[in-house]
Structures are given as structure tokens and as C-alpha cells.
């Protein structure tokens, strides 16, 4: 049976800073979800130029798509309210460029203590849009990631002893880390890995593989095989690594309503986050280049309205459909079952049904989305 997490969109709204997050948290509790996830972004992966009321109804509730809340502060608030649902709380995912890994180790260990062992450290290289514009070197993101992960592990495993460790990115010189694990256990580390080197690192060090916008169930199975092979190579039990995935859902009250959402400009703009190789499989060239890696390299805040509309004019409908679990609740559950058949054990879902032009229909999609969450737990 699948385990299910719900990922929120931690964007400031015109009503209160946490209106969207609080609503999602209540949904997670009401549907019996296993976990709740907060992204770590300084800004959106969708271009602000089209996240306006002209193109998406949700802009009437959250007019500034780049106004993202800081995740660890938000998770601390959620930890204090988590007594009813007792959900596991995680970052989906934090990155290693904007934050020193010692601080990340401290934040995750603190959350683990506050939640009595329910914290998950979702971590990855991050994206160019949240690093390069803020002065963070983006030339070696994977090497930086590997060193950050080694730093976190070194501090957690130090037993309070001084740590000295050479590193081209994060050298430690008589560093001290004295927070205790909760009942002898540190937070699980879930790695957002996509490329070959990151997949091997996941197999060596992670508790779970946690990619996002993975192309399709067949490719997911190939990636999972790489992860588990890498685990076996270093003497780990390959089946101990949780096969997770972050999937986005577009649902509604009817198939026609869902098809309308899938054809709207905001959803087509989301397709820019797919890598060029995925576009090529659908018979199209990525408008940002044949070597473009998608969400890892896009800087959406620099794209003006006309540029976005021209780049997304010819997005293949098949590509858009591949990027989402889509349709009525029954359709979505059928698609999720296929992912399960290819090895998925833990699905974290984000609801993007509200990207459509109609705010009323976006809100109405909440009820079918809740049916999806309940149904996923029965797969």
C-alpha cells in the first residue's frame, strides 16, 4: 500500500502569510496523509510575468508568485501544531548552495527533536534560480552537494567530538555539533536525484530516493534500479531505500474541466521545467535549447510575458499530460497505480489544479483532490 505525503505551496497570500499552507495542512490531516512537505524556494519555478489574474485565478489569492515563505521557520510553526495529525514533516527539498550544511544539520536535528522523531531532511543540489541570482556559485552543484552531505553526516556522527575535515566547499576546523539524535536516530535523508552521479550518491547515502518531474514510470524504474545497484555496491541493503517521488496532480469535477486546465498558459509554462530530452521524446525542441536541463537551470523571473507565450505556444499536449497525474479522481488513481507497479512506494503529491484561469473552478477542484489523497492510501 502506498504511503502518501502532501506538498504545500508556501506562498504568501493576500489574506495571511500562511493561509495556503494552513489549508493544505488541514487537508493532509483530514485525508489521513502520512507526511506534509514544505518546499525551499526563494522564488517560484513559474514565470511571474504570466502568474497574473489574466492567466490564472490563483493570482487573485496570491498576487506575488515569488513571495515564498522560509521553510525551516514555517516547519517550526507546523511542529507546534502537529499534535492532532502527528504527520511527518519534511523539506521538499532544501538545497546546499544557499545554506551552510552545518546550519542545515542543526535545523533538521532541531525539527526532529521538536516533532519527536518525525522530521525528514529532503535535500538536493537546488536550482539555478534560487542560487546564481543571489551570488551563489553554480559551477559545480553536484560536487557541492556531495560535500554538503558528507559534512552533515560527519557532524551528526561526531558524538559531540571536535570535527576537522578537509573539503573544497565546506572545510571543518575543530567544529562541534552537540545536539542529540531523537532516541538514537537522526532524520531520514531523502535525496532529490536525477542525473547518474546523483543517483549513485543516493544509493550510497540516502534513506529515500525523492525525484521530481521524473518523466514516466518506465524511466522511474530505471532510475530506481540505478539507485539500488549503487546501494548494493557499497554493501547496503538496496531494498532499505524508500522509493519515493514528487508528483503533481491536476484534477477536477469532469474530464472536460481537467482538459481545459491542461491547456491553459500557466500549465504550459510549467512544461518549461521539463528537460530538453523529455521534449525531444515528444517530438519537440525545448525553446531554451537542446541541452537545457529544465527546472534545475531555468530562471523564470527573467522571462517576460511575450517570451513565455512564444516559448510555450507549441508545447506538445502529450508532454503536458506526462508531467502530471491528471483527470478525474478515478483517472488519477489509475495513473498512480501504474507508478506503483513500477516500484513507487511513497508518493508526495502537489495540487496544481488551481493554475487554471477560473478561480471558482480551482477552488472546486479541492473536493476531487481530497478524493485522490484518500484513494492513494488504498493503492
PyMOL commands that set and color helices and strands:
alter all, ss='L'
color gray80, all
select helices_A, chain A and resi 19-30+57-60+71-80+101-114+128-130+132-134+141-156+196-205+217-233+238-240+255-262+265-273+276-281+294-296+300-302+305-311+317-323+329-341+353-355+359-376
alter helices_A, ss='H'
color red, helices_A
select strands_A, chain A and resi 3-8+35-38+88-91+94-95+119-124+163-165+172-175+188-191+208-212+242-251+324-327+346-351
alter strands_A, ss='S'
color yellow, strands_A
deselect
rebuild
show_as cartoon
